[in-house]
Amino acid sequence: MWKVSTGKGIKVAVLDSGVDGSVPELRGQVLPGRDFTEAKSGAPQDREGHGTDIALLIAGRGTGGGVWGLARGAKILPLKVLSPKALGTRAMNRAIRSAADSGAQVINISAGRAADELGRAGLQPAVDYANRKGSLIFASTGNDGDSTNEVIYPAALPGVVGIGGVDEKLSVAKTSTHGPQVALTAPGTEIPGLCLEGGGYCALEGTSGATAIASASAALIWSAHPDWTNNQVLRVMIQTAVRPADGKVPSEFLGYGVVNPGKVLLDKAGKPGPADVNPLHAAPASKPPSPSTPTKKKPSSPASAQQAVAEPENRVSGTTLWVGIGLGVLAVSAGAAYFLARRRSA
């Protein structure tokens, strides 16, 4: 895919815990950012490590035998909204608007929280603003699929593309939160990232990494088709996604399927369609719960939560898809040690 597109010319805003631009793989990849938390410690500072991991998955350059991101030509705009204390609605609101004003085509939010009606109402205007400015917003749906399955925001807001996670078998990841807020899915298990202690790399789990891969996929597609709008990029991502096994979409576990940018870049698949129509708005079944809907759902059975993904019509195998979407490069190079110690869910 990199012979067709590396994501060059695309700015991806990472709304997270900050990004450490001194990490070898990210040198030269990180733009000056802003800190919207109360701490005001500076956007480049990332004491949690979460935002840096997300940036690596999107635009890491493998320097020193490290992580290659899927869209290695994209640039990262770090906007800090997460602090050890909390994720605030006000910080998220301001950061989404700032990302849109900065010209970020893609906004990655690998975070969220259960919100009351006031919180939802506070974020929706910012989401609408960013959509009108031409940004495409991806947000993780959460990691409570095997427990409370709690709906989180902003992933469940209209105008945000909620991202769930799948495992190596292309089944929904056990912890991936499911429901009508899931629009697309991406790999969310055994994803490389920096270890919190001791150096080296650890295996990450969660919809945070899946969201980064979805954002990077959009960057690749948009770089190859710079005249497309946010709606058109999203439409071809939906059209080319690997469908659930039963063929019914949107699925509450997999949305419209697993992102498959190679289908767009290499096979020239997908029709961009109208520039000003959001493809998710045209599908009522994919809309998130109304404000009156409880934020907690009864967990589904493990069997239903492990809904499989079938091969698409072009008979691309699961293995080919897994490599084709970039996990062949989302890995630590042979020259570096890879520690398989489990890290916290991302």
Backbone torsions as a table, in degrees:
resi	resn	phi	psi	omega
1	MET	NA	-31.2	-177.2
2	TRP	-67.3	-15.6	173.6
3	LYS	-72.4	-20.1	179.4
4	VAL	-100.1	-42.0	-176.4
5	SER	-158.3	140.3	173.4
6	THR	-117.2	1.9	-175.6
7	GLY	90.9	7.5	-178.5
8	LYS	-59.5	136.8	178.8
9	GLY	90.0	-2.1	-178.5
10	ILE	-106.1	132.7	176.6
11	LYS	-104.0	124.3	179.0
12	VAL	-111.6	114.5	176.3
13	ALA	-80.7	126.5	178.9
14	VAL	-108.0	104.3	179.5
15	LEU	-90.8	102.8	-168.3
16	ASP	-159.9	-146.1	-177.2
17	SER	-89.7	12.9	-173.7
18	GLY	101.7	175.8	178.0
19	VAL	-139.7	130.3	177.2
20	ASP	-86.3	98.3	-178.4
21	GLY	-72.6	-5.8	179.2
22	SER	-84.7	-9.9	175.8
23	VAL	-59.9	130.8	-174.0
24	PRO	-48.8	-42.5	-176.5
25	GLU	-67.9	-17.5	-175.5
26	LEU	-109.3	2.5	179.5
27	ARG	-63.1	125.9	-178.7
28	GLY	85.3	-3.3	-177.4
29	GLN	-101.0	-15.5	-171.5
30	VAL	-106.2	125.4	178.4
31	LEU	-85.5	161.4	175.2
32	PRO	-59.6	133.3	-176.4
33	GLY	-120.8	-164.9	-178.5
34	ARG	-138.9	154.4	177.8
35	ASP	-109.5	116.9	-179.2
36	PHE	-103.2	5.4	178.0
37	THR	-82.6	167.7	179.1
38	GLU	-67.5	-26.8	-178.0
39	ALA	-67.6	-32.7	-179.6
40	LYS	51.3	48.7	-177.7
41	SER	-86.3	-8.6	-179.5
42	GLY	107.3	128.9	-175.1
43	ALA	-58.4	-38.7	-177.7
44	PRO	-65.8	-22.0	-178.4
45	GLN	-77.6	127.8	-178.5
46	ASP	-131.9	89.7	-177.6
47	ARG	-76.6	-19.4	-178.4
48	GLU	-89.0	-29.5	-179.4
49	GLY	86.9	-12.6	-174.9
50	HIS	-66.7	-49.9	-178.8
51	GLY	-62.5	-35.7	178.3
52	THR	-65.0	-41.8	176.7
53	ASP	-59.6	-42.7	-179.5
54	ILE	-63.8	-43.8	179.2
55	ALA	-62.8	-38.0	178.2
56	LEU	-61.8	-43.8	-179.2
57	LEU	-65.2	-29.3	-178.9
58	ILE	-84.5	-49.8	-168.0
59	ALA	-134.7	16.8	177.5
60	GLY	-60.9	146.8	-175.3
61	ARG	-113.8	13.6	173.1
62	GLY	69.2	11.8	-176.8
63	THR	-58.1	135.8	177.7
64	GLY	68.1	25.2	-178.8
65	GLY	77.9	24.8	-177.7
66	GLY	-96.5	-154.0	-172.5
67	VAL	-82.0	132.9	169.4
68	TRP	-93.8	128.0	173.1
69	GLY	-84.0	164.6	-177.6
70	LEU	-71.9	-35.4	-180.0
71	ALA	-114.6	69.8	-171.7
72	ARG	-64.6	-14.3	179.4
73	GLY	-93.0	-7.3	-179.3
74	ALA	-76.8	160.8	175.6
75	LYS	-110.1	146.6	-177.2
76	ILE	-104.0	128.2	173.0
77	LEU	-107.2	106.4	-177.4
78	PRO	-84.4	122.5	176.6
79	LEU	-123.1	112.2	-171.5
80	LYS	-84.1	119.1	178.4
81	VAL	-125.1	-12.3	-178.5
82	LEU	-104.8	134.4	173.8
83	SER	-133.5	167.0	178.6
84	PRO	-56.4	-22.4	-177.6
85	LYS	-78.0	-54.6	-173.2
86	ALA	-173.0	172.9	169.7
87	LEU	-106.2	112.3	-175.5
88	GLY	-93.8	143.1	177.7
89	THR	-61.8	-40.8	-178.1
90	ARG	-63.6	-44.3	179.5
91	ALA	-63.2	-43.4	-179.9
92	MET	-64.8	-43.5	179.3
93	ASN	-56.9	-50.8	-178.0
94	ARG	-66.3	-37.1	-178.0
95	ALA	-69.4	-39.3	178.2
96	ILE	-62.0	-44.3	178.4
97	ARG	-64.6	-41.2	179.6
98	SER	-64.3	-40.1	178.3
99	ALA	-60.9	-44.7	179.9
100	ALA	-64.9	-42.6	-179.7
101	ASP	-65.9	-26.5	-179.0
102	SER	-79.9	-7.8	-178.9
103	GLY	87.7	16.8	177.3
104	ALA	-67.4	118.3	178.3
105	GLN	-69.7	-36.6	-177.8
106	VAL	-119.0	134.8	176.0
107	ILE	-117.8	117.9	-179.5
108	ASN	-103.5	121.5	177.5
109	ILE	-123.2	91.0	179.1
110	SER	-90.0	53.7	-176.9
111	ALA	-161.8	168.6	177.2
112	GLY	172.5	173.1	177.1
113	ARG	-153.5	159.1	172.3
114	ALA	-69.9	132.6	-173.8
115	ALA	-127.8	146.6	173.3
116	ASP	-78.8	179.4	-176.6
117	GLU	-60.3	-35.9	179.6
118	LEU	-64.1	-41.3	179.4
119	GLY	-64.5	-41.8	178.4
120	ARG	-63.5	-45.1	-179.0
121	ALA	-63.9	-32.0	-178.5
122	GLY	-71.1	-30.4	-177.8
123	LEU	-88.6	-29.5	-174.5
124	GLN	-58.2	-43.4	179.0
125	PRO	-60.4	-36.3	179.2
126	ALA	-68.3	-40.7	177.5
127	VAL	-62.2	-45.9	179.2
128	ASP	-61.3	-39.7	179.3
129	TYR	-62.1	-46.9	-178.8
130	ALA	-64.4	-40.1	177.6
131	ASN	-61.4	-43.2	179.7
132	ARG	-65.6	-31.2	178.9
133	LYS	-78.0	-6.8	175.9
134	GLY	101.7	6.8	179.9
135	SER	-83.3	153.3	176.4
136	LEU	-114.6	119.9	-172.9
137	ILE	-105.2	124.1	173.9
138	PHE	-113.7	135.5	179.1
139	ALA	-140.7	145.3	-178.4
140	SER	-75.3	141.9	-177.4
141	THR	-83.9	-15.5	176.8
142	GLY	114.3	172.2	-172.3
143	ASN	-124.8	38.5	-179.5
144	ASP	-115.7	23.8	-176.6
145	GLY	-63.1	-24.6	-179.4
146	ASP	-99.3	7.5	179.9
147	SER	-134.7	-103.0	-176.2
148	THR	-78.8	-21.1	-176.6
149	ASN	51.2	45.3	-175.1
150	GLU	-75.2	134.5	177.8
151	VAL	-74.4	131.3	178.2
152	ILE	-121.1	160.3	-179.3
153	TYR	-121.4	147.5	17.4
154	PRO	-88.9	1.7	-175.8
155	ALA	-56.3	-30.9	-175.3
156	ALA	-91.1	7.5	-179.9
157	LEU	-87.3	143.0	171.5
158	PRO	-57.8	135.1	-178.1
159	GLY	96.5	-6.8	176.4
160	VAL	-112.3	137.4	179.0
161	VAL	-91.9	104.5	179.9
162	GLY	-74.6	131.6	-175.2
163	ILE	-117.4	125.4	173.6
164	GLY	-102.4	176.4	-176.9
165	GLY	-118.3	148.2	173.9
166	VAL	-122.1	160.4	178.0
167	ASP	-96.8	-171.1	-176.2
168	GLU	-66.5	-19.8	178.1
169	LYS	-89.7	6.1	-177.8
170	LEU	61.5	32.3	169.8
171	SER	-105.0	153.4	-179.8
172	VAL	-58.9	135.7	178.6
173	ALA	-62.9	142.5	-173.6
174	LYS	-55.0	-37.5	-175.5
175	THR	-91.5	-6.5	-175.8
176	SER	-66.3	120.0	179.9
177	THR	-64.0	135.7	-175.5
178	HIS	-123.2	161.8	-178.6
179	GLY	150.3	-175.4	-177.8
180	PRO	-67.1	-10.7	178.6
181	GLN	-78.6	-10.4	179.3
182	VAL	-80.7	116.8	179.2
183	ALA	-98.8	-42.0	179.8
184	LEU	-143.6	166.8	175.7
185	THR	-132.2	163.7	179.5
186	ALA	-154.7	165.5	179.6
187	PRO	-53.3	131.9	-177.3
188	GLY	-137.0	16.9	176.5
189	THR	-132.7	152.5	178.6
190	GLU	52.9	45.1	179.3
191	ILE	-98.9	130.6	-176.8
192	PRO	-72.2	141.5	175.4
193	GLY	-158.1	175.1	-178.2
194	LEU	-75.9	138.7	176.1
195	CYS	-71.1	145.4	179.5
196	LEU	-70.1	-31.5	-179.4
197	GLU	-136.3	146.4	172.3
198	GLY	85.4	-2.2	-179.7
199	GLY	78.1	179.0	179.3
200	GLY	80.1	-163.5	-174.9
201	TYR	-123.4	146.2	-179.6
202	CYS	-126.8	162.0	177.6
203	ALA	-85.8	124.6	179.7
204	LEU	-98.4	152.5	176.6
205	GLU	-133.0	144.4	172.1
206	GLY	133.0	168.1	-178.6
207	THR	-76.0	-10.2	174.9
208	SER	-61.9	-49.8	178.4
209	GLY	-64.7	-38.6	178.1
210	ALA	-60.8	-39.9	179.1
211	THR	-64.5	-40.5	177.6
212	ALA	-61.2	-40.5	179.6
213	ILE	-67.5	-37.6	176.5
214	ALA	-64.9	-42.7	178.7
215	SER	-62.8	-42.6	178.7
216	ALA	-65.2	-37.0	177.3
217	SER	-61.5	-43.1	177.5
218	ALA	-63.1	-38.5	178.8
219	ALA	-62.6	-41.9	178.2
220	LEU	-61.2	-46.6	-177.8
221	ILE	-66.3	-43.9	-177.1
222	TRP	-67.3	-36.7	178.2
223	SER	-63.2	-36.5	179.0
224	ALA	-76.6	-21.3	-178.7
225	HIS	-133.0	67.0	-174.0
226	PRO	-63.5	-15.3	179.5
227	ASP	-86.7	-6.0	178.5
228	TRP	-77.0	155.4	175.3
229	THR	-94.5	173.4	177.2
230	ASN	-57.1	-39.7	180.0
231	ASN	-65.4	-37.2	-178.6
232	GLN	-72.4	-39.0	176.5
233	VAL	-62.4	-45.6	179.0
234	LEU	-63.5	-39.2	-177.8
235	ARG	-62.1	-43.9	-179.8
236	VAL	-71.8	-28.8	175.3
237	MET	-64.9	-40.2	178.0
238	ILE	-67.9	-44.7	-177.7
239	GLN	-62.8	-35.0	-173.5
240	THR	-99.5	0.9	179.5
241	ALA	-64.1	147.4	177.3
242	VAL	-74.1	118.6	-170.3
243	ARG	-73.2	154.9	173.2
244	PRO	-59.4	159.4	-174.1
245	ALA	-58.8	-36.7	-178.2
246	ASP	-84.0	-3.6	177.0
247	GLY	77.2	-2.5	-177.8
248	LYS	-88.6	125.5	179.5
249	VAL	-133.5	150.3	-4.7
250	PRO	-76.5	142.4	175.7
251	SER	-89.0	143.4	-180.0
252	GLU	-70.0	-15.8	179.3
253	PHE	-97.8	-37.6	-172.4
254	LEU	-120.0	1.1	-177.2
255	GLY	60.7	-128.4	177.6
256	TYR	-89.2	-0.5	176.9
257	GLY	127.1	-170.2	-176.9
258	VAL	-91.8	132.5	-178.6
259	VAL	-57.3	142.8	-174.3
260	ASN	-146.8	69.7	-175.1
261	PRO	-61.2	-27.3	178.5
262	GLY	-60.8	-30.5	178.4
263	LYS	-63.3	-35.6	179.5
264	VAL	-79.4	-46.9	-172.6
265	LEU	-75.7	-38.6	-174.9
266	LEU	-97.6	-37.0	-177.9
267	ASP	-98.1	-3.2	179.1
268	LYS	58.2	32.6	-178.6
269	ALA	-85.2	158.7	176.7
270	GLY	97.5	138.1	176.8
271	LYS	-113.9	119.6	-173.8
272	PRO	-61.3	-32.4	177.3
273	GLY	67.3	-160.9	-176.0
274	PRO	-63.4	139.8	-175.4
275	ALA	-74.7	-26.5	-171.3
276	ASP	-110.8	16.8	-179.7
277	VAL	-117.3	119.5	177.3
278	ASN	-73.3	120.8	-176.0
279	PRO	-64.2	-24.1	177.9
280	LEU	-77.5	-32.9	178.1
281	HIS	-66.1	-24.7	-178.7
282	ALA	-83.5	-1.8	-178.8
283	ALA	-122.7	91.6	-176.2
284	PRO	-53.1	-34.4	-176.7
285	ALA	-65.2	-20.4	-177.4
286	SER	-91.9	-1.3	-178.6
287	LYS	-71.3	150.1	-179.1
288	PRO	-73.7	169.5	-179.7
289	PRO	-59.8	150.7	176.1
290	SER	-72.9	163.0	-179.4
291	PRO	-56.5	-24.5	-178.5
292	SER	-82.3	-10.1	-179.9
293	THR	-74.3	133.1	178.1
294	PRO	-58.3	147.7	-177.8
295	THR	-84.7	-2.6	176.7
296	LYS	-119.2	134.9	179.4
297	LYS	-117.2	154.1	175.8
298	LYS	-67.9	125.1	-179.1
299	PRO	-58.6	140.2	176.7
300	SER	-77.4	165.0	179.5
301	SER	-68.9	152.1	179.1
302	PRO	-53.9	-35.1	-178.0
303	ALA	-65.3	-44.8	-179.2
304	SER	-72.6	-29.8	-179.4
305	ALA	-73.1	-17.5	179.0
306	GLN	-100.4	43.8	179.9
307	GLN	-63.1	128.2	-174.0
308	ALA	-84.5	162.0	175.6
309	VAL	-108.5	129.9	179.5
310	ALA	-85.6	166.4	173.5
311	GLU	-68.2	143.0	178.4
312	PRO	-72.0	176.9	-175.1
313	GLU	-60.6	-28.5	-179.8
314	ASN	-83.8	7.5	174.4
315	ARG	64.5	26.6	173.9
316	VAL	-65.9	126.6	-177.4
317	SER	-74.2	162.6	178.6
318	GLY	-59.5	-40.7	-179.7
319	THR	-63.1	-44.2	179.6
320	THR	-62.5	-40.1	178.7
321	LEU	-62.5	-44.4	-175.9
322	TRP	-59.2	-41.1	177.7
323	VAL	-76.8	-38.9	-174.5
324	GLY	-63.5	-30.9	-179.7
325	ILE	-84.1	-2.1	170.4
326	GLY	121.2	-4.0	-179.0
327	LEU	-70.5	-11.8	172.0
328	GLY	-68.7	-24.9	177.6
329	VAL	-108.5	-18.0	175.2
330	LEU	-79.2	62.7	-177.6
331	ALA	-148.2	163.0	178.1
332	VAL	-85.0	132.6	-178.0
333	SER	-61.9	159.6	-174.7
334	ALA	-60.7	-24.9	-177.1
335	GLY	-74.9	-7.6	-176.9
336	ALA	-114.8	151.1	176.7
337	ALA	-74.6	145.2	179.7
338	TYR	-125.4	112.4	-177.9
339	PHE	-94.4	125.0	-176.1
340	LEU	-90.5	12.3	176.9
341	ALA	-59.5	138.3	-178.2
342	ARG	-71.8	132.8	172.7
343	ARG	-101.8	171.1	176.7
344	ARG	-58.9	153.2	175.9
345	SER	-63.3	139.5	-177.6
346	ALA	-102.8	NA	NA
